[in-house]
């Protein structure tokens, strides 16, 4: 396990450095790192500190949020098909961002879009808690999340359908594809502290998730309160996925595929899968974001499109491999 974590951490560090030194400006590795650390005059420090550094930091944060949330939800629901969008928070965050674009708030206020997305995520959590209730089980949580996701999706489509401004509609479509381009340190300051708080909450759930693998009755006998665990899980996922969607748009398959790839390497133990999935998610998003800058750079390939193109076939391959074993567990 320690070797796996060291390998993943080294991979994330390497991809972070590559992300910092990849782009159309053609900045050399040593030159770029020197400008980032020492600063100075000219455009080079501005490019490194105001364009590439925020993008790399958000790549780590968004990827870790998706991977960790996916592993936590799969551990709690004991369902390998669970993913961060299941509880509806990302859909509501997307709806908030779409409304901000449609009413022009994103153009008039620098942080208008991410703030509206965070408001949408908070509303989604409030509705989820009201629907699931204090005693609702995992099935109730799933059904409530599906209902909220459907409602958010319908709202997003309605805004697009009724939009009289083709430029706003075009911006909405491109934002929904997911991207880390053109983000600033303001976005990092808005999203990263909230995601860190959510990550700390989820990391503390490892013991409870391990106990749940034996069943809810056995977990209760071990001193785990299922209700408290459920709401801590919802809070942690919301605090990670809400800001991630707010600053990066919709990025799919990371929270679904990464835990599947790493689960056999940690002995299928949820408490070990959580940190591994956080690092694995960060590595996957960083690698995908580097790829979108190298593949068709003049066409602005979107991050969410690439993760779906890579993640969907990979997930189908995982299903094919595990079919002979009688399940996806």
Steps between C-alpha positions, in 0.01 A plus 500: 500500500778745590674425169178566311446832678859607437469406133174692463639802684808500277279473191287795612812708572646418158176581318469823699842611377417396144173694521690810611731480200251401228328757284507706181753748639785253448666569836788271593481291818786664690407844374138458601572366849750781562242762395238336722721499810706816455255719308647802327398732220344413168217270392664172605427522878144613422443199274637261761335650808167623363421246229685171541527477880123544562427245227736243650373557856139462389594188306626343823204624705225409254652159425543418868142611570359275227710197587452524877125566475454208264686263733305621804162461330587156367615395847189630676247370247700181443431556134788525249278699264464792741667825393509863619206614288272245664377726781417788268745758634694535175179533300371777725838675490489485121148643501613791717788572261271479197262753655794732573604487135145550375423807712839655428633475855811315387588789267437778751664335804833317489389230745132513409501160331678296770304673777169417332622144447583471871156636583345237275702226669392623845137499389543147368634379835211666684245332271682166532493516880131594495409215263716230660401597854695432819425125494517429131724215393734467205218417258314816599819699453549359150140565398511856634828562316357365174195724536716809565730415208202462269353830621833681455545351153151606401566851631823526304329384180216746561742792529668392175165451329365842596824695462445791258873572485692257275832617647386415854371162382833429332690598816276274708563201273877551507504550878306178554773311313744571784831684486780643715606761246490871585471445874671735745625497857160644597343172393764309696436710813125447465500127438809342655436577872145362477620188319770443761238517775286247314801276448583503871144396582505211253843377607372462856225262384738215416433297815124531459514399135716199588241396758218538246656231283376256767145638484314777682415279800862401549610862456250613764632231736849644448383843614440655156189719476369452142298822505794714608726325249251566221472873561875543547540324166247730331663807654850393395398414144305826466793708629728336242278463195319833532816715471655261245200537270485872571849567367546222242156412366385142454782244487377143486631148555793594726312416820366182343810357334784594739367301802449198271858516378647530849268272698688174419826666610375588850329172581152650443520672840310834492725678751804429281315577179408854609850659496607290202198617299566863592852476358384290205228751414748787518737313269225419249370858477851646477589253224178576312552875534853468363362293212238759400782754461693264272213346298347750255614804702352737242152345540473528882417137577304495826620309805163337572478374142841334522434335839176357361668377183769324704293406805203337328700239301720437803196441718351264239829309502484471879145366477612247240789381720287462812201338330655154524538544876125538543486869592669838520601489866 
